[in-house]
Amino acid sequence: MSATFNEALQPAFANMTVVGPDNNLWSEGEPKVAGAVLSVGVRPLGPAGTYTVNYRVTSADGHVVSGSWSFELTVAGTGTPGSAASAQAPSDGGIVVWPFVLVAVVLIGGGAWWAVRRRR
């Protein structure tokens, strides 16, 4: 299963799963990133019904994108599922916070250093 995005992705923050109508994982292995393409292996499918592909990626510029799409399997397969799917963690709205914290630390540290140097 694969999805192509409009920017290169950060491999460390990429995730993709395929969840079946039985709420079991049908994706297999770790997601792989090649530039702007995210992919994950899929087991031979099992029960007929709606399968959902969930993804969450961080683009090279730090933007977080998450979503899902579904597809319908009309004839049951013979595959066996992986473990039960866990509940998705709530999204943080896609704002990367660490750059703001870093800037605040640098400004506060620089201001303190300047104040100490000025008193001498």
C-alpha positions in Angstrom: 0.0 0.0 0.0 1.5 3.4 -0.8 0.6 7.1 -0.8 2.4 9.9 -2.6 2.6 13.3 -1.0 3.6 16.7 -2.5 6.9 17.0 -0.5 9.6 14.8 0.8 8.9 13.1 4.1 10.9 12.6 7.3 11.3 8.9 7.6 11.5 8.9 11.4 8.0 10.3 11.8 6.1 8.3 9.2 3.3 5.8 10.1 0.9 3.9 7.9 -1.5 1.1 8.9 -4.2 -1.0 7.2 -7.1 -1.9 9.5 -9.7 -4.4 8.4 -13.5 -4.7 9.1 -12.6 -7.1 12.0 -10.5 -4.3 13.6 -7.3 -6.3 13.0 -4.1 -5.0 11.4 -3.6 -6.1 7.9 -0.5 -4.0 7.3 2.8 -5.8 7.8 6.3 -4.5 8.7 7.5 -1.0 9.2 6.4 1.8 6.9 9.0 2.9 4.4 9.7 6.3 3.0 11.3 7.1 -0.4 11.2 10.8 -0.9 7.6 11.8 -1.0 6.2 8.2 -1.1 5.1 6.4 2.1 4.4 2.6 1.8 3.8 -0.4 4.0 3.4 -4.1 3.3 0.0 -5.7 3.4 -0.9 -9.3 4.3 -3.2 -11.2 2.0 -6.6 -9.8 2.9 -9.2 -11.7 4.9 -12.9 -10.9 5.5 -15.0 -9.0 3.1 -15.8 -5.5 4.2 -14.3 -2.0 4.5 -10.6 -1.7 5.1 -9.1 1.6 6.3 -5.6 3.0 5.6 -4.4 5.4 8.3 -1.4 7.6 7.8 0.5 10.3 9.7 3.6 11.9 8.2 5.9 14.9 8.8 7.1 16.6 5.7 10.7 17.8 5.3 9.6 21.3 6.4 8.0 20.1 9.6 4.3 20.1 8.7 2.4 17.2 10.1 -0.2 15.6 7.8 -2.6 12.8 8.9 -5.6 11.2 7.5 -7.2 8.0 6.1 -9.0 6.5 3.2 -11.0 3.3 2.8 -11.5 0.6 0.3 -14.1 -2.2 0.0 -13.2 -5.9 -0.3 -16.2 -7.6 -1.8 -15.0 -11.2 -1.8 -13.4 -12.6 1.3 -9.7 -13.6 1.1 -7.9 -16.4 2.9 -5.4 -14.2 4.7 -4.8 -14.2 8.5 -4.7 -10.9 10.3 -2.1 -9.4 12.6 -2.8 -8.1 16.0 -5.9 -6.1 16.9 -5.6 -2.4 15.9 -5.1 0.1 18.8 -7.0 3.3 19.0 -5.5 6.2 17.2 -3.9 8.9 19.4 -5.5 12.3 19.1 -3.8 14.7 16.8 -2.0 17.7 18.2 -3.3 19.9 15.4 -0.1 19.6 13.3 1.9 22.3 15.1 5.5 21.4 15.8 6.4 23.0 19.1 10.1 22.3 19.7 11.4 25.2 17.4 9.4 27.7 19.6 10.8 26.3 22.8 14.3 26.4 21.4 13.9 30.1 20.4 12.5 30.9 23.8 15.4 29.3 25.6 18.0 31.1 23.4 16.3 34.4 23.9 16.0 34.0 27.7 19.6 32.7 28.0 20.9 35.5 25.8 19.0 38.1 27.8 20.4 36.8 31.1 23.9 36.7 29.7 23.6 40.3 28.4 22.2 41.5 31.8 25.1 39.9 33.7 27.7 41.3 31.3 26.2 44.8 31.5 26.5 45.0 35.3 30.2 44.4 35.2 
